[in-house]
Amino acid sequence: MRYIDTNVVLRFLTEEKENLPNELLDFFKNLQNGNVKTKCLDIVFFQIIFVLKSFYKVEKNRIIKIMEHILSLDGLYIKNKRILERALELWKRHPDDIIDCYIVANMEQDGENELYTFDKKIKKLGIKTIGFE
């Protein structure tokens, strides 16, 4: 199975549809219905969020909707899809960084609730922090 790069998704999300190559439009249509299958790494998922937020200045709630849609594509295989879905769910309710939410989602899956960190605000996500004084 082939992999997908960040720039392909970003081009699809940010360009005017009439400016996109037909092949790219067809690719995403087929990805939506599962006629095309591709793998997406977690790092690509986070790069999309980072670029939408920092470069395109897309609001957090809009980014969450976009990323939920990406996760729903029938032909897109993401190894940690459930963790990414949970991270988005946490990010909806908490002002914390998406990476903090991803860490907590992984911890929840592993049945852990203690984290070595200097970040005090991550406690809002329901975990115990262990700092270094």
C-alpha positions, -999 to +999 in steps of 0.1 A: +000+000+000+013+035-009+018+063+016+005+098+015+026+129+022+015+161+040+017+183+009-009+163-010-035+167+017-026+204+022-029+211-015-063+195-016-075+214+016-061+248+007-063+253-030-095+264-048-110+233-062-111+247-098-073+251-096-067+215-086-057+188-111-085+165-119-063+136-109-061+150-073-098+155-071-104+120-083-079+106-059-097+122-029-131+111-042-118+075-045-101+078-011-134+089+004-153+058-008-124+034-004-116+027-040-081+040-034-062+029-003-032+047+012-014+049+045-009+080+065+016+083+093+008+101+126+035+126+119+017+136+086-015+140+106+003+164+130+021+183+102-013+190+086-026+204+119+006+225+124+005+240+089-032+247+090-028+264+124+005+283+119+006+291+082-030+293+071-043+306+105-072+281+105-092+282+138-089+252+161-125+241+158-123+242+120-091+222+121-107+196+143-136+192+118-111+189+089-091+163+107-122+143+118-132+142+081-097+130+071-099+102+097-132+092+082-119+086+047-126+049+039-094+044+020-071+061+045-052+037+068-038+052+099-022+027+123-032+048+154-065+060+142-084+054+175-057+073+194-058+102+170-096+103+172-093+104+210-067+131+208-091+153+188-119+146+212-097+157+241-085+188+221-122+198+215-128+201+253-094+214+265-073+243+254-042+222+256-019+215+227-029+187+204+004+169+213-005+169+250-039+154+240-021+128+219+002+119+248-028+115+271-047+094+245-018+070+243-016+069+281-053+061+283-049+033+258-020+018+278-039+022+311-014+047+325-021+080+343+013+093+354+035+115+333+069+130+338+066+166+328+072+202+337+038+211+321+013+217+349-017+225+326-017+189+313-033+179+347-066+193+333-066+162+310-070+140+340-036+126+345-011+128+374+021+148+367+054+140+382+077+170+380+113+176+389+119+202+416 
